Amino acid sequence: MYVMTERKNLICVTGLPGAGKSLFCEIGNRLNYEIIIMGDQVRKEAKKRGLNNDTKSLSKLMIELREKRGKNAIANMCEEEINKSTNKNIIIDGIRNIEEIELFSQIGNVKIILIKNTSEQRIKFLQERKRSDAPINEKEFNKRDEKELEIGLKEVMKRAEIVIENIDLTKEEFTKRTELILSNLL
């Protein structure tokens, strides 16, 4: 007897660095979504290679992986984790190009959510979270945005089915908006 397995719901969250994707994922985690962060795959690979965990090194590695293994290289690195998951509802953070969306569409039901914010607010968030890849100054911040948009983020953002404008929202307002959206997708 053939048993058809139910396809997983893959919520692909995208947006420029500092827009609010990490908070979106935290909220999703509280609502029992599994969280897969694409940047973690790049950080794991950097660690394996003995590379630094700074913006420049990670960005260079991300580009190298995509050049050598294809534009969906990072998505491929996430595929095993998705397939192993027993959770039907997964949020994937860090979508950067259409090829990744296409790969994820082959393994689940994809919904793209874009989180938008102002440059001023995003740089503030990035510096507040104190991660090793946070931009040191505005020039580095703008360079990072350009690189993100160049590798395909702009196209993914255009295809978003749901947009959360995280502009001047308090953490509580953003949380309520996110909870409502994610609850409706369950």
PEQUINOR-V718047 format. One record per pair of residues at least 24 apart in sequence whose C-alpha atoms are under 10 Angstrom apart, sorted by the first residue. I is the first residue (numbers start at 1). J is the second residue. Records with the same first field share a line. If there is no record, write none. Layout:
I = J + J
This chain:
6 = 88 + 108 + 109
7 = 88 + 89 + 106 + 107 + 108 + 109 + 110
8 = 82 + 83 + 85 + 86 + 87 + 88 + 89 + 90 + 104 + 105 + 107 + 108 + 109 + 110
9 = 33 + 87 + 88 + 89 + 90 + 91 + 104 + 105 + 107 + 108 + 109 + 110 + 111 + 185 + 186
10 = 34 + 35 + 36 + 82 + 88 + 89 + 90 + 91 + 92 + 101 + 104 + 105 + 107 + 108 + 109 + 110 + 111 + 112
11 = 35 + 89 + 90 + 91 + 92 + 93 + 104 + 108 + 109 + 110 + 111 + 112 + 113 + 182 + 185
12 = 36 + 90 + 91 + 92 + 93 + 94 + 95 + 96 + 100 + 101 + 104 + 110 + 111 + 112 + 113 + 114 + 156 + 160
13 = 37 + 91 + 92 + 93 + 94 + 95 + 96 + 111 + 112 + 113 + 114 + 115 + 156 + 157 + 160 + 162 + 163
14 = 92 + 93 + 94 + 95 + 96 + 97 + 112 + 113 + 114 + 115 + 116 + 153 + 154 + 156 + 157 + 160 + 163
15 = 93 + 94 + 95 + 96 + 113 + 114 + 115 + 116 + 117 + 148 + 149 + 153 + 154 + 156 + 157 + 160 + 163 + 164
16 = 94 + 96 + 114 + 115 + 116 + 117 + 118 + 119 + 122 + 144 + 145 + 146 + 148 + 149 + 153 + 154 + 157
17 = 94 + 115 + 116 + 117 + 119 + 122 + 123 + 125 + 126 + 134 + 135 + 141 + 144 + 145 + 148
18 = 115 + 116 + 117 + 118 + 119 + 120 + 121 + 122 + 123 + 124 + 125 + 126 + 127 + 128 + 129 + 134
19 = 114 + 115 + 116 + 117 + 118 + 119 + 121 + 122 + 123 + 125 + 126 + 164 + 165 + 166 + 167
20 = 114 + 115 + 116 + 117 + 121 + 122 + 125 + 126 + 164 + 165 + 166 + 167 + 171 + 174
21 = 92 + 93 + 94 + 113 + 114 + 115 + 116
22 = 93 + 94
23 = 171 + 174 + 175 + 178
24 = 91 + 93 + 115 + 164 + 174 + 175 + 177 + 178 + 179 + 182
25 = 90 + 91 + 92 + 93 + 178
26 = 175
27 = 174 + 175 + 176 + 178 + 179 + 182
28 = 89 + 90 + 91 + 175 + 178 + 179 + 181 + 182 + 183
29 = 90 + 91
30 = 179
31 = 89 + 179 + 182 + 183 + 186
32 = 87 + 88 + 89 + 90 + 186
33 = 87 + 88 + 89 + 90 + 91 + 92 + 182 + 186
34 = 82 + 85 + 86 + 87 + 88 + 89 + 90 + 91 + 92
35 = 82 + 87 + 89 + 90 + 91 + 92 + 93
36 = 78 + 79 + 81 + 82 + 90 + 91 + 92 + 93 + 94
37 = 78 + 91 + 92 + 93 + 94 + 95
38 = 74 + 75 + 76 + 77 + 78 + 92 + 93 + 94 + 95 + 96
39 = 74 + 93 + 94 + 95
40 = 74 + 78 + 93 + 94
41 = 74 + 75 + 76 + 77 + 78
42 = 73 + 74 + 77
45 = 77
52 = 132 + 133
53 = 131 + 132 + 133
54 = 131 + 132 + 133 + 134 + 135
55 = 131 + 132 + 133 + 134 + 135 + 136 + 140 + 141 + 144
56 = 133 + 135 + 140 + 144
57 = 133
58 = 133
59 = 133 + 144 + 147 + 148
62 = 151
63 = 147 + 151
66 = 151
70 = 99 + 100
71 = 96 + 97 + 98 + 99 + 100 + 151 + 152
72 = 96 + 97 + 98 + 99 + 100 + 101 + 102 + 103 + 104
73 = 99 + 100 + 103
74 = 100
75 = 99 + 100 + 101 + 102 + 103 + 104
76 = 100 + 103 + 104
78 = 104
79 = 103 + 104 + 107
82 = 107 + 108
83 = 107 + 108
88 = 186
89 = 182 + 185 + 186
91 = 182
94 = 153
95 = 152 + 153 + 156 + 157
96 = 148 + 149 + 150 + 151 + 152 + 153 + 154 + 155 + 156 + 157
97 = 148 + 149 + 150 + 151 + 152 + 153 + 154 + 155 + 156 + 157
98 = 151 + 152 + 153 + 154 + 155 + 156 + 157 + 159
99 = 152 + 156
100 = 152 + 156
101 = 156 + 159
111 = 159 + 160 + 161 + 162 + 185
112 = 156 + 157 + 158 + 159 + 160 + 161 + 162 + 163
113 = 156 + 157 + 159 + 160 + 161 + 162 + 163 + 164 + 181
114 = 156 + 157 + 158 + 159 + 160 + 161 + 162 + 163 + 164 + 165 + 166
115 = 157 + 160 + 162 + 163 + 164 + 165 + 166 + 167
116 = 157 + 163 + 164 + 165 + 166 + 167
117 = 164 + 165 + 166 + 167 + 168 + 169
118 = 165 + 166 + 167 + 168
119 = 145 + 167
121 = 166 + 167 + 168
122 = 166 + 167
